[in-house]
Amino acid sequence: MVIIHKQKAIDKMTESENKSIEISKGINGLEKVILRETRGSSAEVYLYGAHVTSWKNEQGEELLFVSSKAIFNPPKPIRGGIPICFPQFSNLGSLEAHGFARNRVWTIDNDPPPFPPNVANGVFVDLLLKPTEEDLKIWPHNFEYRLRVTLGPGGDLMLTSRIRNTNTDGKPFTFTFAYHTYFSVSDISEVRVEGLETFDYLDNLKNRERYTEQGDAITFETEVDKIYLSTPAKIAILDHEKKRTFVVRKDGLPDAAS
């Protein structure tokens, strides 16, 4: 589970205030779900890839980055937003990079099992992915992947994943997955990441050699491709030019990539 929010004071909302869910056609006729809260925040989720392509705050400012070159045309994955990497993150395995979940069409799950109460606090949509026969040929494991995308009363965005082994023989399997989030920021030189100081990381630009982070915060002057190990539950992304802070809170996801 991962929760992303902007750091600010939030007034309480009453349960009687209206929320809305809209199902419509997006780019190239692909089906999408739009979540809205009365304060003005919104989120947009394409069924193709269960891909969050937009997250706007109360002022209508876009908080995610989607490439102008993004191709909303299966089987190409969408570039930007929040891709779901499953059952493989990166190219560290036998599958295509980042797995196949991001270029499959998910369905709306109208009968999901119960979620914890805090996961239902907001307007949300439940999505479901099951393997096709072609998927089973390249990754022979039956599963049900349930994803809940929630837009909270204060505009927070929460993604909750539950993956169930449905192999009839009970055979276990292993997998890796990630929410490969692209945040909208100003000049990258104005951005810093706090919360990963002193943690070990694998540097993908140096054959995955292991190092320990030495800086007080992570800044960006050159290309960076690192996997931080056993990271804390809270990580902050500070954008000085936009005077905006993203706070990422996670549970059950030990590592973080930058």
C-alpha positions, 0 to 999 in steps of 0.5 A: 500500500502506498499513500501520496499526499501534499503536506498541508493542513486539512479540515474535516469533511462530513460523510454527507458531502458528495463524491463522484465516480465517472466511467468514460472513454479516454484517449483512443477510446480506452476506458477510464475512471475519474474519481472526484472529491467535492473540494476539487481534487480528482484522479484518473485511472485507465483500465488499460494497465490500471494506470493512474494518469492524472492526479489533481489538487483542489486548485486543479494543478496536475501532480503527476507527469505523463509524457507528451509522447505517451502512446495510449495504444495497446500493447505499448505501455503508457509513459508516465503517471503511475505504472503498475510493475508486476510480476517483475520490476525492472528487467531483473528476470525472464519477463519483459521489463516491468512485467505485463500488468501495465499493458493488460486491460483490467476489469472493474471489480464489483464484488471485492473482498473487504478492505481495511476501514482506512482504505475505504475512506474516500472515493475509490475504484476497485480493479482486478487482473487475472492471467490470460492463457498467453500470460500463463505461457510466459509466467505459469502462475494463476493469480488474482491481482486486486488494486484499489485506487482511493482519492481521500477527503483531503486529496490524498491518493492511495493505492492498495494492492492485494495479490492472491495465489489461485494455483489449483495445486497450491504451488507457491510463486514469487514476484516483485512489483512496484508503483513506478510513480512519475511526479510533476516537478519543476526544474530537477535541480530544485528538487530534493528527496529526504528520508533515505539518508544513510540507507544502502542502495544498489546503483543500476548505473554501476552494475548494481553495486551496493553503496551507502547514501552519504548525503543529507538529502538526495539531489539530482545533478546527473542521471540517477537509477538507484534502488534503496533497500529497507527504506522507512515508511515515510519519504518526502519529495521537496520541490523548492521552485513550486513550494510543494512537498510530496509525502509518500507513505508506504506499508509492505513495500521495503524498497524505493527507487529513484 
